[in-house]
Amino acid sequence: MSTRVISCIEEIVPRLEMYSVDEGFCDCTGMEMTMPYEDFGRTSGPAQA
């Protein structure tokens, strides 16, 4: 994953464990969500180029 993508994810989740160059696991333990994770992912805004 690019450094930019990793930085964005680390700002959102309490813990990110990189598995390989292009894979990682987010630990969402303790995160309080007001909507299901799937909906959150769809509404996070348009991708930036």
C-alpha positions as CSV (number, residue, x, y, z in Angstrom):
1,M,0.0,0.0,0.0
2,S,1.1,3.5,-0.6
3,T,2.3,5.6,2.3
4,R,-0.5,8.0,1.7
5,V,-3.2,5.2,2.0
6,I,-1.6,3.8,5.1
7,S,-1.5,7.3,6.7
8,C,-5.2,7.8,6.0
9,I,-6.2,4.4,7.5
10,E,-4.0,5.0,10.6
11,E,-5.9,8.2,11.3
12,I,-9.2,6.3,11.4
13,V,-8.5,3.0,13.2
14,P,-6.8,2.5,16.5
15,R,-4.4,-0.2,15.1
16,L,-3.2,-1.2,11.7
17,E,-1.1,-4.3,11.2
18,M,0.5,-4.6,7.8
19,Y,0.5,-8.2,6.5
20,S,2.4,-7.7,3.3
21,V,3.3,-4.9,0.9
22,D,-0.3,-4.5,-0.3
23,E,-2.4,-6.0,2.6
24,G,-3.2,-5.0,6.1
25,F,-5.6,-5.7,9.0
26,C,-7.4,-3.0,10.8
27,D,-8.3,-3.6,14.5
28,C,-11.6,-1.8,15.0
29,T,-11.9,-2.9,18.7
30,G,-13.4,-0.1,20.8
31,M,-14.4,2.0,17.8
32,E,-17.9,3.4,18.3
33,M,-19.7,3.4,15.0
34,T,-23.0,5.2,14.4
35,M,-23.6,3.2,11.2
36,P,-22.6,-0.2,9.9
37,Y,-19.0,-0.4,8.6
38,E,-20.1,-1.2,5.1
39,D,-22.2,2.0,4.9
40,F,-19.3,4.0,6.4
41,G,-17.0,2.8,3.7
42,R,-19.4,3.8,1.0
43,T,-20.0,7.3,2.3
44,S,-16.4,8.3,3.1
45,G,-16.3,10.6,0.1
46,P,-14.9,10.4,-3.5
47,A,-11.4,9.1,-4.0
48,Q,-8.7,11.6,-4.5
49,A,-6.3,11.1,-7.4
